[in-house]
């Protein structure tokens, strides 16, 4: 059962130092519902794409716990617990944001992903470029569907979704209307 984390959850912009977080998130248990682990080259490509995101097309963040480092404004690697972001996608013929996340296994079940998802909703809303934010967890992934519910997403319904390219899965389409507070 999920319990809320007692430490503050915050989002920090993705940086060169976050490559190891992608490697750690690439474990079989973390990618089970996403078509399995990526190759080393695919992880490196993903990291480069995250670094290149400029805000107009979305942003990636590391999920961190605890108070921010007051001197540098960025915490150390010890409190990095996952990744989340939002990026452009066309869905149902309309431009939208898509979000996805991964919280390291040892930090799951504490409400961290739901807290981070609420924060990313706020960031996508502040961006102002899209009306909706969608999440597409596999139908057979109760934890990620629970994150959507706890973060205030509305279940639209099931859909077929290609991820990664060439791999079709049955997902639930969850949506947040970013025009509403």
N, C-alpha and C positions, 0 to 999 in steps of 0.2 A: 504494500500500500504506500502511496506517495505521502510524504510529509513535507511541509514547507521548510525550506532552508532558513536557518537563523542568521546566516551571513548575508550581507547585501550582494545582490547579483548586479553586475554592470557589464556594459558592452564597451569594448575598446577597439578602435580601428585596426584592421588586419595589417600586419607588418612582416618584414623579412624574417623576424625572429619567430614567427608562428608556424614555420614549416614543420617543425617537430610535432605540433598539435595535429596537423593533417596526417602525418605518418601514424600517430597513435590512434587517430580516428579511423584508420584504414584497416583495422583488425576485422577478422571474419565475423565476430559477434556484433560489431558495430555496423557492418555493411550487409548483414543477412537479408534485409528487406530492400536492398538497393542493387541487387545483382552481384554482390560479392566484392571483395577487395579489388582495388585498381592496381595496375603495375606501377613500378617506381616512376616511370616516365609520365604516366597519367597523373600521379600525385604531384609531380614537379610542374606539369602543365596547369593543373588546377591552382596551385600556389601562385603561379605567374598571372593567371586570370584574376585571382582575388586581389593581388597587388595592383593590377591595372584598373580595377574598378574606380571610377571617378565621382560617383554620386549620381550622375545623370542617369546611368544605366543600372544603378543599385550600389550596394556596399556590403562588404563582409566584415564581420567582427569576431573577435575572440570573446568567449564568455569567461568572465573572471569573478572570483569571489572575494569578499572582504573589502575594506576601505582602499581607495586608490592611493598610490604612492604620492604623497603631497609634494615631494621635490621634483620628480620627473613626470608626474601625471600618468604614469604607466606602471602597473604592478609587475612584479617578477614572474618568471615562468612557473613558479611553484603554485600559483593560484589560478592558472589557466585550466579550465575544466571542460571547454568545448568550443564549438564554433556555430555561428548563426549568421544569416544575412538575408538580403532580398535582392532580386534581379528581375530584369524585364522578361516578359513572356507574353505571347499572344494566346489568349484563351477564349474560346467560344466567339472567335472573330473580333475580340476587343483587346486593346493593350491592357496589361495588368502587371502587377508585381507577383512574383512567386517567392516563397520563403522555404527554407529548410534548415535543419539544425542537427547537431550531434553532440551529445554530452558523454564524456568518457565514462566507461562502465562503472568505475569506482565511485562516481558522483551521481549516478542515476537513482531515482526514487526519492529525491529530496525536494522536488518542485522547482529545480533549477531551470529546466528546459521551459516550463510554463512561464516562469518569471522572465526569462530571456525573450521568449516569444512576445510577451506583452510589451517589452521594451522595443523590440524590432517593429512591432505594429506602430508604436509611437514615432519611431524614426521614419518609417515609410510614410506615415501621415504627414509628418513635418516636411518631407521631400516634396509633396504636393503634385507630383507628375502623373500619378495614376489614381483611379477611383477605388480600385480593389486590390487586396492582397490575398493570394491563395496559398494553401498548403495542400500537398497531395500525398499523405501517408498511405502506405499499403493497407488494404482492408484487414489484413491479418497481422497488423502491428498495433495492438491495443494501447501500448504506451504512447506512441506518437499521436494516435487519435485522441487519447486523453489529454495530451498537451494542447491540442487544438481546442478542445472543449474548455479546458481551464483558462486558456488565454483569450477566450471570448470570440472565437471563430464560430461561424454558423455552418452546419453541415448542409451542403447543397445536394450531394448524392454520389453514387458510385460512377466511376469513369475508367476507361482504359487509358493508360499513360505509358509513354515510351521513356524508360530510364533504366540504365544508360542506353545510348543509341543502339537499336537492334534488340532490345530486351523489353517486352511489353508486360506490364503488371496491372492488376486491378487495384485501383486506389479509391479513397474517399476524397472528394473535392470539398475542402473547407474554405470559407471565404470571410473576410472582414471588409465591410464597407468603410473605406478611409474618409469618406465625406461626413461621417457621423462621429461625434466625439465619444 
